[in-house]
Structure formats: structure tokens, C-alpha cells
Amino acid sequence: MDSIIEKVFYTYFDRKASDKSISKIKNEIEVIKKQLKKTFSKKQRKLLLRIEDKKDLINEISSSESFIAGFKIGLKVGFEVNED
């Protein structure tokens, strides 16, 4: 992730991750995962971890692409406003 837009995205994303409501949801997810893992075999836990990794990757790609698209739209609007 070398582009400036991606760097700005991750700066924004990290700040949003510290939001209390997001932290609360993350904590709830962790509690549920721990409860679920207790009932799983080793193979099932590995499969759950793979699912979580793929889900996180999808979320990261989707969030990044959405942010970049919004940022580009914002830049275009800014350029159009300043053309006058």
C-alpha cells in the first residue's frame, strides 16, 4: 500500500477503529468467538480462523476501495469548484 490515498485511508481507519461503539462490538465478537471455539475441534477452529481471515480481507479491500472512490470524487469536486 504505497499510494498517498491508501496512507490517508489507513490513518482515518485507525482513528475510527478506536471509536467506543466499534470497540464494544469487537469485544462482543471476541467473547462469542471464544465461546464457539470451546465447542470446536482443532480442525474446526482452523476452518473458523480461515473464514475470519478471508472475511477481514474482504472488509479491508471493500473499505479501501470505497474510501479511494470517495476521495477521488472529493478531489474532482474540489477541482471543479476551484476552476472558476
OpenMM code with the backbone's topology and positions (N, CA, C; nanometers):
from openmm import Vec3, app, unit

residues = "MET ASP SER ILE ILE GLU LYS VAL PHE TYR THR TYR PHE ASP ARG LYS ALA SER ASP LYS SER ILE SER LYS ILE LYS ASN GLU ILE GLU VAL ILE LYS LYS GLN LEU LYS LYS THR PHE SER LYS LYS GLN ARG LYS LEU LEU LEU ARG ILE GLU ASP LYS LYS ASP LEU ILE ASN GLU ILE SER SER SER GLU SER PHE ILE ALA GLY PHE LYS ILE GLY LEU LYS VAL GLY PHE GLU VAL ASN GLU ASP".split()
positions = [
    Vec3(0.0836, -0.1175, 0.0000),
    Vec3(0.0000, 0.0000, 0.0000),
    Vec3(0.0888, 0.1248, 0.0000),
    Vec3(0.1244, 0.1689, -0.1180),
    Vec3(0.2196, 0.2783, -0.1273),
    Vec3(0.1570, 0.4123, -0.1633),
    Vec3(0.0344, 0.4133, -0.2146),
    Vec3(-0.0211, 0.5404, -0.2608),
    Vec3(-0.0604, 0.6290, -0.1430),
    Vec3(-0.0573, 0.7576, -0.1669),
    Vec3(-0.0911, 0.8555, -0.0631),
    Vec3(-0.2360, 0.8397, -0.0195),
    Vec3(-0.3232, 0.8061, -0.1140),
    Vec3(-0.4639, 0.7873, -0.0790),
    Vec3(-0.4778, 0.6707, 0.0191),
    Vec3(-0.4050, 0.5631, -0.0044),
    Vec3(-0.4116, 0.4478, 0.0855),
    Vec3(-0.3551, 0.4828, 0.2236),
    Vec3(-0.2511, 0.5650, 0.2271),
    Vec3(-0.1954, 0.6065, 0.3566),
    Vec3(-0.2963, 0.6907, 0.4346),
    Vec3(-0.3649, 0.7807, 0.3646),
    Vec3(-0.4673, 0.8624, 0.4292),
    Vec3(-0.5808, 0.7732, 0.4784),
    Vec3(-0.6180, 0.6749, 0.3978),
    Vec3(-0.7242, 0.5818, 0.4369),
    Vec3(-0.6888, 0.5122, 0.5674),
    Vec3(-0.5693, 0.4581, 0.5765),
    Vec3(-0.5327, 0.3830, 0.6962),
    Vec3(-0.5192, 0.4738, 0.8181),
    Vec3(-0.4822, 0.5988, 0.7976),
    Vec3(-0.4799, 0.6932, 0.9093),
    Vec3(-0.6215, 0.7155, 0.9597),
    Vec3(-0.7139, 0.7365, 0.8683),
    Vec3(-0.8546, 0.7563, 0.9048),
    Vec3(-0.9116, 0.6292, 0.9666),
    Vec3(-0.8840, 0.5152, 0.9073),
    Vec3(-0.9388, 0.3879, 0.9536),
    Vec3(-0.8931, 0.3581, 1.0956),
    Vec3(-0.7676, 0.3828, 1.1264),
    Vec3(-0.7171, 0.3567, 1.2611),
    Vec3(-0.7882, 0.4436, 1.3647),
    Vec3(-0.8160, 0.5683, 1.3310),
    Vec3(-0.8867, 0.6560, 1.4249),
    Vec3(-1.0288, 0.6075, 1.4469),
    Vec3(-1.0947, 0.5643, 1.3406),
    Vec3(-1.2316, 0.5167, 1.3529),
    Vec3(-1.2373, 0.3864, 1.4329),
    Vec3(-1.1337, 0.3043, 1.4245),
    Vec3(-1.1329, 0.1767, 1.4962),
    Vec3(-1.1324, 0.1972, 1.6464),
    Vec3(-1.0865, 0.3127, 1.6917),
    Vec3(-1.0809, 0.3382, 1.8349),
    Vec3(-1.2143, 0.3897, 1.8895),
    Vec3(-1.3092, 0.4111, 1.8020),
    Vec3(-1.4410, 0.4578, 1.8429),
    Vec3(-1.5022, 0.3589, 1.9424),
    Vec3(-1.5681, 0.4104, 2.0452),
    Vec3(-1.6210, 0.3261, 2.1524),
    Vec3(-1.7215, 0.2234, 2.1028),
    Vec3(-1.8091, 0.2625, 2.0138),
    Vec3(-1.9111, 0.1681, 1.9675),
    Vec3(-1.8486, 0.0530, 1.8890),
    Vec3(-1.7473, 0.0832, 1.8104),
    Vec3(-1.6784, -0.0218, 1.7353),
    Vec3(-1.6030, -0.1125, 1.8316),
    Vec3(-1.5387, -0.0548, 1.9295),
    Vec3(-1.4662, -0.1347, 2.0284),
    Vec3(-1.5597, -0.2283, 2.1040),
    Vec3(-1.6778, -0.1798, 2.1358),
    Vec3(-1.7750, -0.2622, 2.2066),
    Vec3(-1.8168, -0.3815, 2.1208),
    Vec3(-1.8435, -0.3577, 1.9954),
    Vec3(-1.8824, -0.4651, 1.9041),
    Vec3(-1.7688, -0.5653, 1.8879),
    Vec3(-1.6465, -0.5156, 1.8748),
    Vec3(-1.5310, -0.6057, 1.8627),
    Vec3(-1.5165, -0.6930, 1.9859),
    Vec3(-1.5380, -0.6359, 2.1034),
    Vec3(-1.5304, -0.7137, 2.2271),
    Vec3(-1.6371, -0.8218, 2.2306),
    Vec3(-1.7583, -0.7873, 2.1893),
    Vec3(-1.8665, -0.8851, 2.1847),
    Vec3(-1.8338, -1.0000, 2.0895),
    Vec3(-1.7770, -0.9670, 1.9757),
    Vec3(-1.7380, -1.0694, 1.8790),
    Vec3(-1.6335, -1.1630, 1.9394),
    Vec3(-1.5361, -1.1064, 2.0087),
    Vec3(-1.4312, -1.1880, 2.0699),
    Vec3(-1.4880, -1.2834, 2.1746),
    Vec3(-1.5829, -1.2358, 2.2542),
    Vec3(-1.6459, -1.3214, 2.3559),
    Vec3(-1.7191, -1.4369, 2.2883),
    Vec3(-1.7936, -1.4065, 2.1837),
    Vec3(-1.8677, -1.5096, 2.1117),
    Vec3(-1.7723, -1.6093, 2.0470),
    Vec3(-1.6631, -1.5587, 1.9867),
    Vec3(-1.5648, -1.6484, 1.9241),
    Vec3(-1.5044, -1.7435, 2.0263),
    Vec3(-1.4713, -1.6933, 2.1442),
    Vec3(-1.4136, -1.7778, 2.2482),
    Vec3(-1.5112, -1.8868, 2.2900),
    Vec3(-1.6367, -1.8512, 2.3045),
    Vec3(-1.7385, -1.9490, 2.3407),
    Vec3(-1.7526, -2.0557, 2.2319),
    Vec3(-1.7512, -2.0112, 2.1077),
    Vec3(-1.7660, -2.1019, 1.9953),
    Vec3(-1.6458, -2.1952, 1.9829),
    Vec3(-1.5267, -2.1399, 1.9997),
    Vec3(-1.4046, -2.2198, 1.9869),
    Vec3(-1.3975, -2.3322, 2.0904),
    Vec3(-1.4553, -2.3093, 2.2051),
    Vec3(-1.4542, -2.4117, 2.3098),
    Vec3(-1.5276, -2.5384, 2.2657),
    Vec3(-1.6237, -2.5230, 2.1776),
    Vec3(-1.7032, -2.6371, 2.1324),
    Vec3(-1.6475, -2.7019, 2.0062),
    Vec3(-1.5468, -2.6405, 1.9453),
    Vec3(-1.4929, -2.6893, 1.8179),
    Vec3(-1.3727, -2.7800, 1.8369),
    Vec3(-1.3544, -2.8699, 1.7404),
    Vec3(-1.2322, -2.9494, 1.7342),
    Vec3(-1.1213, -2.8607, 1.6767),
    Vec3(-1.0004, -2.9127, 1.6778),
    Vec3(-0.8860, -2.8366, 1.6260),
    Vec3(-0.9066, -2.8021, 1.4781),
    Vec3(-0.9547, -2.8978, 1.4016),
    Vec3(-0.9781, -2.8753, 1.2585),
    Vec3(-1.0853, -2.7684, 1.2376),
    Vec3(-1.1900, -2.7729, 1.3163),
    Vec3(-1.2967, -2.6740, 1.3050),
    Vec3(-1.2482, -2.5350, 1.3437),
    Vec3(-1.1612, -2.5265, 1.4450),
    Vec3(-1.1057, -2.3967, 1.4841),
    Vec3(-1.0209, -2.3373, 1.3733),
    Vec3(-0.9437, -2.4232, 1.3052),
    Vec3(-0.8623, -2.3759, 1.1931),
    Vec3(-0.9507, -2.3241, 1.0798),
    Vec3(-1.0597, -2.3951, 1.0532),
    Vec3(-1.1523, -2.3504, 0.9490),
    Vec3(-1.2172, -2.2168, 0.9865),
    Vec3(-1.2536, -2.2028, 1.1130),
    Vec3(-1.3106, -2.0762, 1.1597),
    Vec3(-1.2104, -1.9623, 1.1422),
    Vec3(-1.0860, -1.9881, 1.1746),
    Vec3(-0.9820, -1.8866, 1.1599),
    Vec3(-0.9642, -1.8474, 1.0130),
    Vec3(-0.9689, -1.9455, 0.9248),
    Vec3(-0.9567, -1.9159, 0.7819),
    Vec3(-1.0742, -1.8307, 0.7338),
    Vec3(-1.1937, -1.8627, 0.7828),
    Vec3(-1.3114, -1.7830, 0.7466),
    Vec3(-1.2950, -1.6396, 0.7954),
    Vec3(-1.2497, -1.6231, 0.9191),
    Vec3(-1.2300, -1.4897, 0.9754),
    Vec3(-1.1267, -1.4111, 0.8961),
    Vec3(-1.0180, -1.4772, 0.8581),
    Vec3(-0.9138, -1.4104, 0.7797),
    Vec3(-0.9672, -1.3631, 0.6449),
    Vec3(-1.0426, -1.4479, 0.5774),
    Vec3(-1.0980, -1.4109, 0.4467),
    Vec3(-1.2013, -1.2992, 0.4607),
    Vec3(-1.2825, -1.3058, 0.5669),
    Vec3(-1.3816, -1.2010, 0.5921),
    Vec3(-1.3113, -1.0670, 0.6166),
    Vec3(-1.2052, -1.0708, 0.6959),
    Vec3(-1.1297, -0.9484, 0.7234),
    Vec3(-1.0661, -0.8921, 0.5969),
    Vec3(-1.0174, -0.9799, 0.5111),
    Vec3(-0.9575, -0.9359, 0.3854),
    Vec3(-1.0625, -0.8693, 0.2961),
    Vec3(-1.1808, -0.9291, 0.2872),
    Vec3(-1.2891, -0.8699, 0.2088),
    Vec3(-1.3251, -0.7324, 0.2636),
    Vec3(-1.3375, -0.7217, 0.3943),
    Vec3(-1.3714, -0.5929, 0.4563),
    Vec3(-1.2643, -0.4885, 0.4296),
    Vec3(-1.1384, -0.5286, 0.4377),
    Vec3(-1.0293, -0.4345, 0.4143),
    Vec3(-1.0299, -0.3846, 0.2702),
    Vec3(-1.0446, -0.4760, 0.1761),
    Vec3(-1.0459, -0.4380, 0.0341),
    Vec3(-1.1661, -0.3487, 0.0048),
    Vec3(-1.2814, -0.3881, 0.0549),
    Vec3(-1.4032, -0.3106, 0.0315),
    Vec3(-1.3927, -0.1707, 0.0909),
    Vec3(-1.3454, -0.1612, 0.2134),
    Vec3(-1.3310, -0.0310, 0.2787),
    Vec3(-1.2307, 0.0570, 0.2060),
    Vec3(-1.1205, -0.0022, 0.1674),
    Vec3(-1.0173, 0.0733, 0.0971),
    Vec3(-1.0687, 0.1253, -0.0365),
    Vec3(-1.1338, 0.0384, -0.1134),
    Vec3(-1.1859, 0.0804, -0.2434),
    Vec3(-1.2932, 0.1880, -0.2281),
    Vec3(-1.3770, 0.1740, -0.1281),
    Vec3(-1.4818, 0.2733, -0.1034),
    Vec3(-1.4213, 0.4075, -0.0660),
    Vec3(-1.3219, 0.4048, 0.0217),
    Vec3(-1.2562, 0.5289, 0.0624),
    Vec3(-1.1878, 0.5958, -0.0564),
    Vec3(-1.1163, 0.5179, -0.1356),
    Vec3(-1.0441, 0.5726, -0.2509),
    Vec3(-1.1426, 0.6347, -0.3502),
    Vec3(-1.2531, 0.5653, -0.3761),
    Vec3(-1.3541, 0.6200, -0.4679),
    Vec3(-1.4100, 0.7511, -0.4141),
    Vec3(-1.4422, 0.7556, -0.2859),
    Vec3(-1.4935, 0.8785, -0.2252),
    Vec3(-1.3920, 0.9899, -0.2273),
    Vec3(-1.2666, 0.9563, -0.2029),
    Vec3(-1.1594, 1.0551, -0.2043),
    Vec3(-1.1429, 1.1147, -0.3444),
    Vec3(-1.1476, 1.0291, -0.4457),
    Vec3(-1.1347, 1.0760, -0.5836),
    Vec3(-1.2512, 1.1679, -0.6207),
    Vec3(-1.3708, 1.1300, -0.5780),
    Vec3(-1.4875, 1.2153, -0.6047),
    Vec3(-1.4694, 1.3507, -0.5362),
    Vec3(-1.4215, 1.3487, -0.4130),
    Vec3(-1.3957, 1.4732, -0.3409),
    Vec3(-1.2938, 1.5602, -0.4116),
    Vec3(-1.1881, 1.4975, -0.4631),
    Vec3(-1.0876, 1.5741, -0.5376),
    Vec3(-1.1473, 1.6358, -0.6643),
    Vec3(-1.2274, 1.5588, -0.7353),
    Vec3(-1.2906, 1.6106, -0.8581),
    Vec3(-1.3807, 1.7289, -0.8267),
    Vec3(-1.4588, 1.7176, -0.7207),
    Vec3(-1.5448, 1.8281, -0.6799),
    Vec3(-1.4600, 1.9497, -0.6453),
    Vec3(-1.3517, 1.9286, -0.5721),
    Vec3(-1.2625, 2.0380, -0.5357),
    Vec3(-1.2021, 2.1066, -0.6563),
    Vec3(-1.1609, 2.0281, -0.7556),
    Vec3(-1.1052, 2.0860, -0.8759),
    Vec3(-1.2099, 2.1657, -0.9536),
    Vec3(-1.3322, 2.1116, -0.9613),
    Vec3(-1.4396, 2.1827, -1.0327),
    Vec3(-1.4745, 2.3138, -0.9650),
    Vec3(-1.4770, 2.3153, -0.8348),
    Vec3(-1.5080, 2.4377, -0.7607),
    Vec3(-1.4002, 2.5417, -0.7805),
    Vec3(-1.2754, 2.4986, -0.7856),
    Vec3(-1.1629, 2.5916, -0.7992),
    Vec3(-1.1364, 2.6348, -0.9421),
    Vec3(-1.2059, 2.5781, -1.0410),
    Vec3(-1.1855, 2.6163, -1.1807),
    Vec3(-1.2412, 2.7555, -1.2107),
    Vec3(-1.3338, 2.8003, -1.1307),
    Vec3(-1.3975, 2.9309, -1.1571),
    Vec3(-1.3041, 3.0441, -1.1422),
] * unit.nanometer
topology = app.Topology()
chain = topology.addChain("A")
for resn in residues:
    res = topology.addResidue(resn, chain)
    for name in ("N", "CA", "C"):
        topology.addAtom(name, app.Element.getBySymbol(name[0]), res)
